Amino acid sequence: MTHTVLIITDDSDTAAARVAAELAGREVPVVTLDSADFPSLISMAARIETGSNGWTGVVTTQRGEFELAEVGAVYSRRPTQFRMDGRMSSPERAFAYAEARYGFGGVLAALRQSGCLWLNDPMAAVRAEYKPIQLVMAARVGLSVPKTIITNDFQEAYAWAKELGKPFVYKAVGGIWHADEGKVRVIYTKPVDDPDQLLDPALGHTSQLFQEWIDKAYEVRALVVGNEVLAVRIDSDSEQGRIDWRSDYNSLTYEPIDLPVEVEERLVELHDRLNLVFGAADLICDPQGRYHFLETNQSGEWGWLNQEAGLPVPRALADVLQKGPAWVR
């Protein structure tokens, strides 16, 4: 019996729509769900009792309905925040939101306990957001990682930089997007010209991450989908783009490439250890042809690479989702 694939995302997600179309072309049942529609536009009645293998019942959405017991794979592509009734008071909305998270969200998360494939498992995804965990796992599987220090001690940072004796950069530990009084700020990789800049007690206000600068022949985004790696070479013709390609998309060119087999194998092993079925890994290839791991994003974007470089990402994702429980490690 063919299982149902549940895709959790919003209406604007054209990349997820490509995956849904790929699955539909294979006659795999697909339902797309926007979690923000719960509870106003989504209803659920889930049941469990002694001896049950998992939750049963029906979830009804504007796009269709599905049986919980028939879901064999979940693609948590772009989950959105629940929208609570605006007529409730602020404490009521906070309570209702928590109940939605632990109730509706909890039932869907519990599908994993019945053998359902999650891409990616919510608990593993949260753990993988921590860059320190990624770097230690990458080092353990044999990937090259830049020399890095995370500290709130400016004297330790200065001593590290002097010992390094070569250019280095500052990076935000928690990612580039940050809220700032109602606005969204972007913090790109920033070169540090002089170690003396680190002799600032203000560095003690929070964790700081400094990393050696790796000379670049080019950069790579490698999409790990199950046991497959789809890689794109990224070149930039601007100075800022060569420092951090995310800062200047207009300067970029793309070319599909095959990574060395040992690099692909180590990337797959890294994601296996992180319990991730999907990840968008960023690497640097230095002038000597050696690849260096920077980070992986468990919800990394790939839609533009599918268009710009022709990467067959919808096919690769559909392959894994179609296998569903049979693919679970």
Steps between C-alpha positions, in 0.01 A plus 500: 500500500631844406539731796402866513767771494422806711677826403495775763556843345324821399321591176792702361742208501553423132791265575278273708241513222759345266552212742122453532468493120781245474325274752161545336654398167600175669142458630614543860223660714611847612337750736646848559427661833569852629534471878389864536152383395459310829258524670281732292521314166627159610318250715647191661358215704781267609449192714719248678435213741673205658660276238502768231800535273446874477247778465202446271242742366441753228653843438291722274650800320390733222720300264356162593501252784718211605504210742774528759569126482563524124772768520831335422714810442494863611694775321525778757604756245389838635286463815324824594373638831149413617250786470283539804161673513566874535192540720673315783701685762881484484523236778226297329685511167824394668326206667318402180823518300678268744208255489510504118873438503487210742171362372486535122877528464556217744270259315683567172840462668384170653459354151876447516443246777285292264777473241410808298794671327549864597707723278626625736412365844408808710716400797803426282445826312510705820819327615665553162444876522792517745812576296736365771332159467531509121870585511596228746300240305658615173847468648419151632391370158822629344388822335745788508372783723659844539674582827230657715460658843175578680554718806376794703853576627660770285849413627455136394374617162803723458741224605335259253529750215867573575579128514308444174719756328285527188178675387177404672132593500213562739176305461173503692462171686124482456468582130487818296139612562428702813206707624576858599214713635247395242751467216696204367876545492742283304845429644734373230848357544734789590879498459698626799797701379699528822508272809521817713131556412423211735638686801154629580322406825169535312571155354402369843134588444430166330660209314725596210611269216824564314626272225811485288464636147526228235627618162236419241520357152120485519220410739253212494148443616451126536146375546496172691175314426499161666811327369535727197706819472413768242768768484533839333814704454441867590724776367472874563648790306465750787718548807209475741366193324836328534494566874142376545310404185165546677566876508503550120285254304520716187873432478468121504536234235415133550629174359399145604802300611586157635679510832773246577345172612658521847355849555153383396525197728605716796216746438249214496651358819487843666129535426442142609661577837291815528189290415425729206353366176559833327759772543647785297872496577735786417863428417809682374735351242844651550754559218658161577168324436428413863143536625420661837166465679339818633147403606181323400147635506230241564240724334730657242353648183551317173233633263726750326772238450244275337427782255848651453704181484242238410556294814240220511403574861124432464580157357747419780259612772212309341716185487549512877144604586356228279699239691369642827521246784718273285768771500506570876849430636 
